[in-house]
């Protein structure tokens, strides 16, 4: 069951939460709505669910227009950030609730609930109450309850936002495996970039009520469509300057720009990810002298901060473990930094360097 959002606009008083949004969620895929607070993610999710009505535009499930249909008639599973479990009911009864409301036969309820408790790795916990479970277990109960009524699609509003980092990581892995076992068309809201890129088939980056870019995680990361997406996705070093005569003069760096045919200078912003900067002990073409101010081992990479006093800027550099061991950098020593890749945006074009 695909979802199509067609030219949807939603206002709350003078505030425009969504401005002519159009989006397709393919059948059986898991789509992440990613963006900062106030970008319209949750409003869009609630409109898809029927919990809010758009001022303009339409919502279609496959080719069926459901814009005017109430939430209870859309056959959607909805999972909230704070679980919304019934505290006075056992895990079994929480999962069974939707089926009992629909007067499902008793034998069918028992079979479906036990199947789902196995699927969400909660076998043997059916007689417990929510207060006796961990946060991660409660969220899995909420997901099982949403799936019990065999919804046409699953909508998740920051499902792991209330959990600590380790549990979030575990549940992300579990959700991806669950989706592969039961590929229900799923849309989830998150502001966690790592979560979106690890779990989703499609990432939709939102900003101020609009969509900046939609695509696969790899496409969005490797080919950001706008400066906002480039800046929002992952850490970046940002340099301002201009493009002129086939060169980008950005901050302390001069970079060759292939394909620049403009004769007039244009303002430009260059974005360089930390792993796209190289650190060396000797100067080279287009390198910048600086002093190491922080060395932070971070798992597979070593994160280094270098202060370039001449320009008053601090650069963030990620080194793979092997290179970090070769350099054995110490705080206070002088080094040289140069970019080996960059993306430069001008008002009318962008360049990969």
LUMLUMTOR-477384 format. One record per residue (C-alpha): residue in one letter; residue number from 1; x, y, z. Coordinates in pm, whole numbers. Each point is the difference from the previous one (the first is absolute). Layout:
LUMLUMTOR-477384
  aa    i       X       Y       Z
   A  NUM       X       Y       Z
...
//
This chain:
LUMLUMTOR-477384
  aa    i       X       Y       Z
   X    1       0       0       0
   X    2     170     320    -119
   X    3     -66     345     143
   X    4     -26     309    -217
   X    5      -4     349     145
   X    6    -119     253    -258
   X    7      55     375      46
   X    8     -86      -5     370
   X    9     -10     330     190
   X   10     -73      34     370
   X   11     -14     319     207
   X   12     -43      56     371
   X   13    -113     361      24
   X   14     265     210    -174
   X   15     257    -281      13
   X   16      40    -213    -312
   X   17      96    -348     119
   X   18      -5    -156    -349
   X   19      24     189    -327
   X   20    -119    -193    -309
   X   21     170    -326      95
   X   22       6    -282    -256
   X   23     153    -339      78
   X   24     -27    -367     -98
   X   25      69    -279     249
   X   26      49    -321    -205
   X   27    -180    -320      93
   X   28     183    -206     261
   X   29     275     254      59
   X   30     106     165     323
   X   31      15     379     -40
   X   32     155     237     255
   X   33    -119     359      37
   X   34     313     177     120
   X   35      45     362      98
   X   36      42     249     285
   X   37    -277      93     242
   X   38    -274     199    -169
   X   39      71    -137    -348
   X   40    -345    -158     -31
   X   41      89    -368      44
   X   42    -258     -90     263
   X   43    -270     213    -162
   X   44      47    -190    -326
   X   45     -11    -334     184
   X   46    -322      97     180
   X   47    -163     108    -326
   X   48      89    -335    -157
   X   49    -153    -169     304
   X   50    -317     211     -11
   X   51      68     159     340
   X   52      24     340    -171
   X   53    -182     126    -310
   X   54     191     188    -273
   X   55    -118     346    -100
   X   56      83     -83    -360
   X   57     112    -311    -187
   X   58     -73    -371      11
   X   59     120    -325     158
   X   60     -25    -316    -211
   X   61      56    -361     104
   X   62      84    -161    -334
   X   63    -259     169    -223
   X   64    -259      44     275
   X   65     -54     355     128
   X   66     -28     -20     380
   X   67      30     374      74
   X   68    -346      26     155
   X   69       9    -337     175
   X   70      28     -17     380
   X   71     311    -151     157
   X   72    -191    -304     129
   X   73    -109     -83    -356
   X   74     349      12    -158
   X   75     126    -330     146
   X   76     329     147     117
   X   77     225    -108     285
   X   78     131     303     192
   X   79     279     -12     259
   X   80      74     301     221
   X   81     327     100     163
   X   82    -126     -69     353
   X   83    -155    -342     -71
   X   84    -360      92     106
   X   85     -50    -349     147
   X   86    -291     -80     230
   X   87     163     -25     342
   X   88    -279    -211     152
   X   89      25    -262    -279
   X   90     254    -278     -39
   X   91     233     -12    -299
   X   92    -228    -262    -158
   X   93    -312     214      44
   X   94     177     312    -128
   X   95      93    -179    -322
   X   96    -345    -158     -28
   X   97    -190     324      62
   X   98     -58     104    -362
   X   99    -110    -349    -100
   X  100    -245     -23     289
   X  101    -150     338     -92
   X  102     -58    -143    -349
   X  103    -167    -310     155
   X  104     260    -242    -138
   X  105     -59    -366     100
   X  106     174    -102     322
   X  107     212    -269    -167
   X  108     116     247    -266
   X  109      94     255     267
   X  110     212    -253     192
   X  111     174    -125    -313
   X  112      76     351    -130
   X  113     123     136     336
   X  114     233    -296      61
   X  115     131      34    -356
   X  116      76     368      54
   X  117     158     -48     344
   X  118     234    -249    -164
   X  119      69     244    -285
   X  120      90     286     239
   X  121     209    -233     222
   X  122    -231      22     303
   X  123    -103    -365      33
   X  124     -90     -91     357
   X  125     -75     361     104
   X  126    -368       3     -91
   X  127    -117       1     364
   X  128     216     293     107
   X  129    -118     359      31
   X  130     168     298    -175
   X  131     150     119     331
   X  132     194    -328      21
   X  133     171      53    -337
   X  134     298     203    -115
   X  135     -49     296    -234
   X  136     117    -201    -299
   X  137    -240    -283      84
   X  138    -292     241      38
   X  139      72     148    -342
   X  140       0    -348    -153
   X  141    -338     -68     162
   X  142    -129     323    -157
   X  143     124    -117    -341
   X  144    -157    -343      45
   X  145    -332     161      95
   X  146      12     217    -312
   X  147      70    -306    -219
   X  148    -266    -221     162
   X  149    -285     135    -214
   X  150     199     -62    -321
   X  151      15     367    -100
   X  152      47     109    -359
   X  153     291     212     122
   X  154     194      85     313
   X  155      69     356     120
   X  156     259      66     272
   X  157      44     339     171
   X  158     357      14     140
   X  159     -46    -355     132
   X  160     339     -19     173
   X  161      33     362     112
   X  162     -67     -73     368
   X  163     262    -274      25
   X  164     369      11      84
   X  165     264     -29    -273
   X  166      82    -369      46
   X  167    -366    -108      -5
   X  168     -69     222    -302
   X  169     282    -170    -187
   X  170    -135    -345      86
   X  171    -354      92    -103
   X  172     113     154    -329
   X  173     165    -328     -95
   X  174    -305    -192     117
   X  175    -244     224    -193
   X  176     195     -48    -323
   X  177      -7    -380      46
   X  178    -370      13      90
   X  179     -74     197    -314
   X  180     182    -256    -211
   X  181    -209    -277     157
   X  182    -326     195     -27
   X  183      41     266    -276
   X  184    -290     230      87
   X  185      17     343    -165
   X  186     144     209     284
   X  187      59     371      63
   X  188     189     113     307
   X  189      90     342     132
   X  190     345      64     143
   X  191     247     282      57
   X  192     281    -255      43
   X  193     201     -14    -322
   X  194     177    -324      91
   X  195    -335    -164      70
   X  196    -147     110    -335
   X  197     301    -114    -202
   X  198      34    -334     178
   X  199    -366    -106     -16
   X  200    -170     162    -300
   X  201     -29     -95    -367
   X  202     -91     361     -80
   X  203     104     316     188
   X  204    -208     316     -32
   X  205     177     311     132
   X  206    -246     272     105
   X  207      47     365      84
   X  208    -249     277      87
   X  209    -301    -188    -134
   X  210     161    -113    -325
   X  211     200    -293    -137
   X  212     364      77     -72
   X  213      85    -343    -139
   X  214    -137    -355     -18
   X  215     205    -302    -101
   X  216     187    -306     118
   X  217     230      48     301
   X  218     304     -35    -225
   X  219    -133     251    -251
   X  220     -87     261     262
   X  221     337     -33     175
   X  222     217     -13    -311
   X  223    -196     246    -214
   X  224    -170     257     225
   X  225    -232     215    -210
   X  226      28     324     200
   X  227     236     173     243
   X  228    -249     -72     280
   X  229      12    -375     -62
   X  230     380       9     -20
   X  231      21     188     329
   X  232    -270    -202     177
   X  233     121    -348     -92
   X  234     306     -81     206
   X  235     276     231     118
   X  236     151     244    -250
   X  237     265     269     -16
   X  238    -148     308    -170
   X  239     198     261    -196
   X  240    -135     312    -173
   X  241     145     174    -303
   X  242     -52      22    -375
   X  243      32    -193    -326
   X  244     183     177    -282
   X  245     190    -113    -309
   X  246     -17    -370      74
   X  247     112      36     359
   X  248    -176      11     335
   X  249     162     232     251
   X  250    -166    -116     320
   X  251     135      89     340
   X  252     373     -82       0
   X  253     -22    -240    -295
   X  254      17      44    -377
   X  255    -159    -294    -181
   X  256     -27     -79    -371
   X  257    -360      -6    -123
   X  258     -63    -209    -310
   X  259    -287     114    -220
   X  260     -10     360     119
   X  261     -67     211    -310
   X  262    -121     320     164
   X  263     202     314     -63
   X  264    -128     190     303
   X  265      91     -86     361
   X  266    -278    -165     198
   X  267     -34     -47     374
   X  268      68    -356     108
   X  269      -8    -223     306
   X  270     222    -307      23
   X  271     -84    -298     221
   X  272     267    -249      96
   X  273     -82    -299     216
   X  274     252     -86     276
   X  275     113    -317    -180
   X  276      70     207    -315
   X  277     284     189     170
   X  278     351    -140       9
   X  279     254      77     273
   X  280     372       7     -84
   X  281     313     108     184
   X  282     144     187    -298
   X  283    -151     274    -215
   X  284    -140     -83    -344
   X  285    -197     176    -272
   X  286    -320     156     139
   X  287      74    -115     356
   X  288     -67     212     308
   X  289     227      22     304
   X  290    -160     -56     337
   X  291      46    -125     354
   X  292    -161    -313     144
   X  293    -232     101     283
   X  294    -186    -327      62
   X  295      50    -368     -73
   X  296    -299    -223      73
   X  297       2    -375     -75
   X  298    -353     -90    -113
   X  299     -22    -368     -89
   X  300     106     -64    -359
   X  301     114     361     -50
   X  302     205     255     187
   X  303    -155     346      13
   X  304     248     284      -9
   X  305     -60     373      33
   X  306     256     234    -157
   X  307       9     376      59
   X  308     134     214    -287
   X  309     106     317     179
   X  310      65     200    -319
   X  311    -366     -25    -100
   X  312    -152     -43     346
   X  313    -182    -321     -94
   X  314     -20    -344     155
   X  315     -18    -308    -222
   X  316    -148    -339      86
   X  317     189    -295    -152
   X  318     -80    -372      18
   X  319     291    -242     -40
   X  320     -35    -373     -53
   X  321     171    -204     270
   X  322     297    -101    -218
   X  323      80     360     -98
   X  324     -48     120     356
   X  325     253    -259     125
   X  326     249     108    -269
   X  327     -24     367     103
   X  328     -31     -48     380
   X  329    -113     360      32
   X  330      46     190     323
   X  331    -186     309     119
   X  332     203     313     -73
   X  333     202    -122    -297
   X  334       0     178    -336
   X  335    -156    -176    -301
   X  336    -126      78    -350
   X  337    -357     -67    -113
   X  338    -129     -22    -357
   X  339    -332    -107    -152
   X  340       3    -287    -247
   X  341    -372      34     -78
   X  342    -264     270      39
   X  343    -341     109    -120
   X  344     -34     362    -104
   X  345    -340     168     -30
   X  346     -66     324    -188
   X  347    -344     166     -32
   X  348     -71    -185    -326
   X  349     223    -307      -3
   X  350     200    -244     207
   X  351     335    -165     -69
   X  352     158    -318     131
   X  353     375      46      44
//
